[in-house]
């Protein structure tokens, strides 16, 4: 079996590295020093740079002006973005676009995807429910009106990323009959309101409240698997962000410990330091292996291929490693940096805040282990 990336996937990585080369994580204020959000909006010049390199249309079909690549290519680009803490809604935007492409009506695809590929439209998704712990699709109700067939949405979604700067928001909902649907709502929809919230990393989030928001049938995806697809893409992409952040932190730590001397020798040559760094390297390799397995399974499932477990099993394994791994990497980095690890003016502080936010988004490893156990019980291996 060939485990190398394709030429197209490698070209996407090279393009991403060129775009992110000038991004400086220490150019943004530390969340510990900022009373509100570190910025009102995401990095619009960087967004334009991504659009100029055709990275926003990376996962869209050629008919929509995209490159026709897959979830693996998206995760490769997200990995590079996280190394520099790029403040753009790349994950939510691309994951939503992929879901619209796979499950949306032709009318919805025509309305959104060309603009999504060019960057003129910004997409995001509400995926955390009322509290961040309950299923997101249960936080909003969707009922169909008799007559014109429009859907009416009511409910609240919390901690919606980049919502204030997005043009369209994907919102999961339930019909009361056990079915999950996915609606695409313009941010300016009547009855939709946003209240400020702030993430651990200092980014501006939103509590989204829906009060009788009307949705045309063409803007609501009730096909089986639409919300599950988006949810799994967001989870796998978050694992890619955790991997990229961890690799950036370990590189920073390696450089510091190679320069910092004690007793006339670089501290990197001390056994205690080397062992801790090696353990974190192993964490990153495990995070990487499980990430590519999950991303491959998402693409394989789309193509009709299967496996002994649903793709949700591979996503759960990736989340287990990412959630615990990214925390261990930044904690070890702060320890090995000594006093610099606690300095809020030093870039490591921002990486730690982002890592904690990613850990919270992924959820506790124990919950994913329980979900994996349920899947194994329901799909016993031969």
C-alpha positions as CSV (number, residue, x, y, z in Angstrom):
1,X,0.0,0.0,0.0
2,X,1.3,3.5,-0.9
3,X,1.2,5.9,2.0
4,X,2.7,8.9,0.2
5,X,0.7,11.9,-0.6
6,X,-0.2,12.6,-4.2
7,X,1.5,15.3,-6.2
8,X,-1.7,17.5,-6.0
9,X,-1.8,17.1,-2.2
10,X,1.9,18.0,-1.9
11,X,1.4,21.0,-4.2
12,X,-1.4,22.2,-1.8
13,X,1.1,22.0,1.1
14,X,3.7,24.0,-0.8
15,X,1.1,26.7,-1.6
16,X,0.0,26.8,2.0
17,X,3.5,27.2,3.3
18,X,4.1,30.1,0.9
19,X,0.9,31.9,2.1
20,X,1.6,31.3,5.8
21,X,5.3,32.1,5.6
22,X,4.9,35.7,6.7
23,X,2.3,35.1,9.4
24,X,3.8,35.9,12.8
25,X,1.9,34.4,15.9
26,X,3.5,37.0,18.1
27,X,1.9,39.8,16.1
28,X,-1.4,39.3,17.8
29,X,-1.9,40.4,21.4
30,X,-2.0,37.7,24.1
31,X,-5.5,36.8,25.3
32,X,-4.3,37.2,28.8
33,X,-3.6,40.9,28.1
34,X,-6.7,41.7,26.2
35,X,-10.0,42.4,28.0
36,X,-12.2,41.3,25.1
37,X,-11.3,39.6,21.8
38,X,-7.8,39.9,20.4
39,X,-9.4,41.2,17.2
40,X,-12.9,42.0,16.0
41,X,-12.6,40.1,12.7
42,X,-10.4,37.3,11.3
43,X,-7.3,38.1,9.2
44,X,-8.9,39.4,6.0
45,X,-5.5,39.9,4.1
46,X,-4.5,36.4,4.8
47,X,-8.0,35.2,3.7
48,X,-7.4,37.0,0.4
49,X,-4.0,35.4,0.1
50,X,-5.5,31.9,0.5
51,X,-8.1,32.8,-2.1
52,X,-5.4,34.0,-4.5
53,X,-3.7,30.7,-4.3
54,X,-6.9,28.8,-4.9
55,X,-6.7,27.2,-1.4
56,X,-10.3,28.1,-0.5
57,X,-11.6,26.1,-3.4
58,X,-9.2,23.2,-2.8
59,X,-12.0,20.7,-1.9
60,X,-14.6,21.9,-4.4
61,X,-15.3,20.2,-7.7
62,X,-14.0,21.8,-10.9
63,X,-17.5,22.6,-12.0
64,X,-17.6,25.0,-9.0
65,X,-14.2,26.5,-9.7
66,X,-12.3,24.2,-7.3
67,X,-9.4,21.8,-7.5
68,X,-11.4,18.7,-6.8
69,X,-9.2,17.5,-3.9
70,X,-10.2,15.7,-0.7
71,X,-10.3,15.8,3.1
72,X,-6.7,14.7,3.3
73,X,-5.6,17.7,1.3
74,X,-7.7,20.0,3.5
75,X,-6.1,18.5,6.6
76,X,-2.6,19.0,5.1
77,X,-3.4,22.7,4.7
78,X,-5.0,23.0,8.1
79,X,-1.8,21.5,9.6
80,X,0.3,24.3,8.1
81,X,-2.2,26.9,9.2
82,X,-2.0,25.8,12.8
83,X,1.8,26.0,12.9
84,X,1.5,29.8,12.7
85,X,-1.9,30.1,14.5
86,X,-3.5,31.5,11.3
87,X,-6.7,33.5,12.3
88,X,-8.9,32.4,9.4
89,X,-12.1,30.3,9.3
90,X,-10.5,27.8,6.9
91,X,-11.8,24.7,8.6
92,X,-15.4,25.7,9.1
93,X,-15.6,27.3,5.6
94,X,-14.2,24.4,3.7
95,X,-16.0,21.7,5.7
96,X,-19.3,23.5,5.1
97,X,-18.6,23.9,1.4
98,X,-17.8,20.2,1.1
99,X,-21.1,19.3,2.8
100,X,-23.1,21.6,0.6
101,X,-21.4,20.0,-2.4
102,X,-22.2,16.5,-1.3
103,X,-25.7,17.0,0.1
104,X,-27.1,20.4,-0.9
105,X,-29.6,21.1,-3.6
106,X,-28.3,22.4,-7.0
107,X,-29.8,25.8,-6.2
108,X,-27.9,26.0,-2.9
109,X,-24.7,24.8,-4.5
110,X,-25.0,27.4,-7.3
111,X,-25.7,30.1,-4.7
112,X,-22.8,29.4,-2.4
113,X,-20.0,27.3,-3.9
114,X,-18.5,29.7,-6.5
115,X,-18.3,32.5,-3.9
116,X,-16.9,30.1,-1.3
117,X,-14.2,29.0,-3.7
118,X,-13.2,32.6,-4.5
119,X,-13.4,33.8,-0.9
120,X,-16.1,36.4,-1.6
121,X,-18.5,34.4,0.6
122,X,-17.4,33.2,4.1
123,X,-19.1,30.1,5.6
124,X,-19.0,28.9,9.1
125,X,-20.9,26.2,11.2
126,X,-22.6,25.9,14.6
127,X,-21.5,22.6,16.0
128,X,-21.4,22.9,19.8
129,X,-25.1,22.9,20.9
130,X,-26.4,24.8,23.8
131,X,-23.6,24.1,26.2
132,X,-20.8,22.5,24.2
133,X,-21.5,19.1,25.7
134,X,-24.9,18.2,24.3
135,X,-25.5,17.1,20.7
136,X,-25.6,20.2,18.5
137,X,-28.6,18.9,16.4
138,X,-30.8,18.8,19.6
139,X,-30.2,22.5,20.4
140,X,-32.5,23.8,17.5
141,X,-35.9,22.6,16.4
142,X,-37.0,22.6,12.8
143,X,-40.7,22.4,11.8
144,X,-42.2,22.5,8.4
145,X,-44.9,25.0,7.7
146,X,-47.9,23.9,5.7
147,X,-48.5,25.9,2.5
148,X,-45.3,27.2,1.1
149,X,-43.2,24.4,2.6
150,X,-40.7,26.7,4.4
151,X,-39.0,25.4,7.5
152,X,-39.1,27.4,10.8
153,X,-36.1,27.2,13.2
154,X,-36.0,28.0,16.9
155,X,-33.2,27.5,19.4
156,X,-29.8,28.5,20.5
157,X,-26.3,27.4,19.5
158,X,-23.3,28.5,21.6
159,X,-19.6,29.3,20.7
160,X,-20.1,29.6,17.0
161,X,-16.6,30.4,15.5
162,X,-16.2,33.4,13.2
163,X,-19.9,34.0,13.1
164,X,-19.7,37.8,13.2
165,X,-17.6,37.8,10.0
166,X,-19.3,35.0,8.1
167,X,-21.9,35.5,5.4
168,X,-23.7,32.1,5.9
169,X,-23.9,29.8,8.9
170,X,-24.6,26.1,8.8
171,X,-27.0,25.2,11.7
172,X,-28.0,21.6,12.6
173,X,-31.5,21.0,13.9
174,X,-33.9,18.2,14.7
175,X,-37.4,17.7,13.4
176,X,-38.8,16.0,16.5
177,X,-39.0,12.7,14.7
178,X,-35.4,11.6,15.3
179,X,-34.2,13.2,12.1
180,X,-31.3,15.7,11.9
181,X,-31.3,18.3,9.2
182,X,-28.8,21.0,8.3
183,X,-29.8,24.5,7.4
184,X,-27.7,27.2,5.7
185,X,-28.7,30.6,7.0
186,X,-27.6,34.1,5.9
187,X,-26.1,36.0,8.9
188,X,-28.7,38.7,8.3
189,X,-31.7,36.4,8.5
190,X,-34.7,37.8,10.2
191,X,-35.0,36.3,13.7
192,X,-31.3,35.4,13.9
193,X,-29.2,37.2,16.5
194,X,-25.6,37.0,17.7
195,X,-24.3,37.7,21.1
196,X,-20.6,38.1,21.9
197,X,-18.6,35.3,23.5
198,X,-14.8,34.8,23.7
199,X,-12.7,31.7,23.4
200,X,-9.8,30.6,25.6
201,X,-7.6,31.7,22.7
202,X,-9.1,35.2,22.7
203,X,-11.1,34.8,19.5
204,X,-14.5,36.4,19.2
205,X,-17.2,33.7,19.1
206,X,-21.0,34.1,19.1
207,X,-24.0,32.7,20.8
208,X,-26.5,32.2,18.0
209,X,-30.2,32.6,18.8
210,X,-32.9,31.6,16.3
211,X,-36.4,32.9,16.9
212,X,-38.8,31.7,14.2
213,X,-36.1,31.9,11.4
214,X,-37.6,31.0,8.1
215,X,-35.6,28.7,5.8
216,X,-36.5,27.9,2.2
217,X,-36.5,24.2,1.4
218,X,-33.6,24.6,-1.0
219,X,-31.5,25.9,1.8
220,X,-32.1,23.0,4.1
221,X,-30.4,19.6,3.7
222,X,-32.6,16.8,5.1
223,X,-30.7,14.0,3.3
224,X,-29.4,11.3,5.7
225,X,-25.8,11.9,6.7
226,X,-25.5,15.6,5.9
227,X,-25.0,16.8,9.5
228,X,-23.0,13.7,10.3
229,X,-20.7,14.4,7.4
230,X,-20.1,18.0,8.5
231,X,-19.7,17.0,12.1
232,X,-17.0,14.5,11.2
233,X,-15.2,16.9,8.9
234,X,-15.1,19.5,11.6
235,X,-13.8,17.0,14.1
236,X,-11.1,15.6,11.8
237,X,-10.0,19.1,10.8
238,X,-9.7,20.1,14.4
239,X,-7.4,17.1,14.9
240,X,-5.3,18.4,12.0
241,X,-5.1,21.8,13.7
242,X,-4.0,20.1,16.9
243,X,-1.3,18.3,15.0
244,X,0.1,21.4,13.3
245,X,0.0,23.4,16.5
246,X,1.9,20.6,18.4
247,X,4.5,20.4,15.7
248,X,5.0,24.1,15.8
249,X,5.4,24.0,19.5
250,X,7.9,21.1,19.5
251,X,10.0,22.9,16.9
252,X,10.0,26.0,19.0
253,X,11.0,24.0,22.1
254,X,13.8,22.2,20.2
255,X,15.3,25.5,19.1
256,X,15.1,27.0,22.6
257,X,16.6,24.0,24.4
258,X,19.4,23.8,21.8
259,X,20.4,27.5,22.6
260,X,19.7,27.5,26.4
261,X,22.8,26.5,28.3
262,X,23.3,25.2,31.8
263,X,26.6,24.1,33.3
264,X,28.2,25.0,30.0
265,X,26.0,22.6,27.9
266,X,22.8,23.1,25.9
267,X,19.9,21.8,28.0
268,X,18.8,19.7,25.0
269,X,21.7,17.4,25.7
270,X,20.4,16.6,29.2
271,X,18.7,13.2,29.4
272,X,15.7,14.4,31.3
273,X,15.0,17.0,28.6
274,X,15.7,14.7,25.7
275,X,13.4,12.0,27.1
276,X,10.5,14.4,27.6
277,X,10.9,15.8,24.1
278,X,11.1,12.3,22.6
279,X,7.8,11.3,24.4
280,X,6.1,14.4,22.8
281,X,7.5,13.4,19.4
282,X,5.8,10.0,19.8
283,X,2.6,11.7,20.7
284,X,2.7,13.8,17.5
285,X,3.4,10.7,15.4
286,X,0.4,8.9,16.9
287,X,-1.7,12.0,16.3
288,X,-0.5,12.1,12.7
289,X,-1.1,8.4,12.0
290,X,-4.7,8.5,13.4
291,X,-5.5,11.7,11.7
292,X,-4.6,10.4,8.2
293,X,-6.6,7.2,8.9
294,X,-9.6,9.3,9.8
295,X,-9.3,11.6,6.9
296,X,-8.8,8.7,4.5
297,X,-11.9,6.9,5.9
298,X,-14.0,10.0,5.4
299,X,-13.0,10.2,1.7
300,X,-13.4,6.4,1.3
301,X,-16.9,6.5,2.8
302,X,-17.8,9.2,0.3
303,X,-16.6,7.0,-2.5
304,X,-18.6,4.1,-1.3
305,X,-15.8,2.1,0.3
306,X,-16.3,0.7,3.7
307,X,-14.5,-1.0,6.6
308,X,-15.1,-3.1,9.6
309,X,-16.3,0.0,11.6
310,X,-18.0,3.2,10.4
311,X,-15.8,6.1,9.8
312,X,-16.9,7.5,13.1
313,X,-14.7,4.9,14.8
314,X,-11.6,6.3,13.1
315,X,-12.6,9.8,13.9
316,X,-13.0,8.9,17.6
317,X,-9.5,7.4,17.7
318,X,-8.0,10.5,16.1
319,X,-9.9,12.7,18.6
320,X,-8.6,10.6,21.5
321,X,-5.0,11.1,20.5
322,X,-5.4,14.8,19.5
323,X,-7.2,15.8,22.6
324,X,-4.6,14.3,25.0
325,X,-1.6,14.8,22.8
326,X,-1.9,18.5,22.1
327,X,-2.3,19.1,25.9
328,X,0.8,17.1,26.7
329,X,2.9,18.8,24.0
330,X,2.2,22.3,25.2
331,X,2.6,21.4,28.9
332,X,6.0,19.9,28.2
333,X,7.0,22.8,26.1
334,X,6.2,25.3,28.9
335,X,8.1,23.1,31.4
336,X,11.2,23.0,29.2
337,X,11.1,26.7,28.5
338,X,11.3,27.4,32.2
339,X,10.4,31.0,33.0
340,X,9.8,31.9,29.4
341,X,6.9,29.4,29.4
342,X,4.9,31.6,31.7
343,X,5.7,34.9,29.9
344,X,2.6,36.2,28.3
345,X,4.6,38.3,25.8
346,X,6.4,35.1,24.5
347,X,4.6,33.3,21.5
348,X,4.4,30.1,23.5
349,X,1.6,31.6,25.6
350,X,-0.6,32.0,22.5
351,X,0.1,28.4,21.4
352,X,-0.9,27.2,24.9
353,X,-4.2,29.2,24.8
354,X,-5.0,27.8,21.3
355,X,-4.1,24.3,22.4
356,X,-6.5,24.5,25.3
357,X,-9.2,25.8,23.0
358,X,-8.7,22.9,20.6
359,X,-8.7,20.5,23.5
360,X,-12.1,21.9,24.7
361,X,-13.5,21.7,21.1
362,X,-12.4,18.1,20.8
363,X,-13.8,17.1,24.2
364,X,-12.4,14.7,26.7
365,X,-10.7,11.5,25.5
366,X,-12.8,9.4,27.9
367,X,-16.0,10.4,26.1
368,X,-14.5,9.4,22.7
369,X,-13.3,6.1,24.2
370,X,-16.8,5.4,25.4
371,X,-18.2,6.2,21.9
372,X,-15.6,3.9,20.3
373,X,-16.6,1.1,22.7
374,X,-20.2,1.5,21.7
375,X,-19.3,1.3,18.0
376,X,-17.2,-1.8,18.7
377,X,-20.1,-3.4,20.5
378,X,-22.5,-2.6,17.7
379,X,-20.0,-3.8,15.0
380,X,-18.1,-6.7,16.4
381,X,-14.9,-7.4,14.5
382,X,-14.5,-10.9,12.9
